[in-house]
Amino acid sequence: MHIINQLLLIVGSLGLFVYGMRVMSEGIQKAAGHRMKSILNFMTVNRLAALFTGFAVTVLVQSSSATTVMMISFVNAGLLNLAQAIGVVLGANIGTTVTGWVVAVLGFKVQVTALAIPAIAIGFPLFFFKVFRYKNLGQTFIGFGLLFLGLGFLKDSVPDIEGQSQFLSFLANFDGTSLFSMLIYVLAGIIITALVQSSSASMAIFLTMAFAGWIEFPAAAALVLGENIGTTVTAYLASIGANISARRTSIAHILFNSFGTLWAIVLFRPFLLFIDFIVPGDVSVAANIPIHLAMFHTLFNVTNALIFLPFVSHFANLVKRILPGEEPLADINTKYEFRYISSSLQDTPELYLLKARDETTRMAKIVADMFNRYAHIYEHTDRDIDKEVVELKKVEDYSDQMQFELTRFLSDIVGDSMTDVSLDNVNALLRIVNELESVADSTFSLVLLTERKYNKEMLLQEEAHNQIIEYNRQVLEFITFVKDKLDRHISDDELEEAEKFEYQINETRNALKAAAEKRIKEGSDVGSELCLIDYLKHLEHIGDYIINVAQALEFMH
């Protein structure tokens, strides 16, 4: 019974630590606000920028697993190529060492309650401020306090090893100094990190074990090497079912961390001696091990990144040889699925908005191409119109599926961890997706109208026919104008230009409709003129939908 109680104390303490880390991460992300997007945009500049981005994002989200999973999702969406993603992963491995330093320096050198309780005391009143900046700062302080409370409980829940002569003799057989015992600890590090799915949490466990005197420095260092491989499991699981580029990213992560562990095993003893040389304090004293271990963790990952960074492109080519093949192009004949890859412990929904924006832009391109095909059909009725109707019906169905999937995704990711800016982006994207689907519906109505006109041999007067051709071009120009601005906030001047487009479309509709009604009174064919009026109605509706898209872009950041 005592063992079960002890185990529950350890697991509960670890849970409080991880929860505190998550609360702190959400507070930091919300406090960072629009800077997060700027950091993510920076990663495409060059490999050094990608490295820095991986470091910065991991410090903000407090999880290298979450950063890597996010990169896999971006590669899956086509926002990043493999080489860029590898650079970010290198930086993520360095970024995750920051938490280890915080825990090692503050968690074991300072009385935990002296940090945790005051942090919560500061954060608690700030959390109830209506000003988001203070509220987010308050959440960060509360998360920081919970993190250290969890660490304090974890330290207290680990049983005192003194007097446990049998257990001490058992650990002496696996002290990390021999190759066999080192490999045992590496394997243990892999398993523990894979189970808790957080390198920061597993690092806290290893630091606590070392501080409590359970393991010596070599054994703790071997556990850290295993942790670097274990943290790749989460990303690998996330890549299952994703496209080939995303799977390559997860394999690159595994290979990179495994190769790093391999050279560290070969140079294990001189590496430990070097750490002991540069870090003050006798490493044989358990209380000094956390600082040595934090330095080992950082220096290992920095060295590993410096070794591989110049060869990122070559490494990417190696991964492509290991996993050959090309990603098939999107096919509207297949059912649309929007894959959302997420990390289980440290979700970063507002960062995944980039993927949703990319898919919305893709939807706009599909809808614009659909309208362009309709306009071509109208001008060239000698084409196999029935076949075109079948093909464009598939496009219209595909746009319906995109609307459903994207709307579901955007609704799912709304949560407390989102900033007010990101919530504005979600609302704008929801409106844009619905308006684009309406454009697709109206376009298909125009296609059916053209098919009926052709099959019933309705002949518009030549002047009216040419006016519809010109009206089609006017609407297509408006669609293209707004489509090209979907990846950013629309300026006031651009919105004013969009409103002029919509005004001209309305004026053209009014003029052409008045002309059609006049021709009816003068004895023109009623069926043909009513068909023309239907064209005008659907085209004007498309203009309304597109101006709604432009107005939604005004709220995008």
Summary of the structure (lengths in Angstrom):
residues: 557
radius of gyration: 30.2
end to end distance: 55.9
largest distance: 110.1
contacts: 2001
relative contact order: 0.09
helix: 79%
strand: 0%
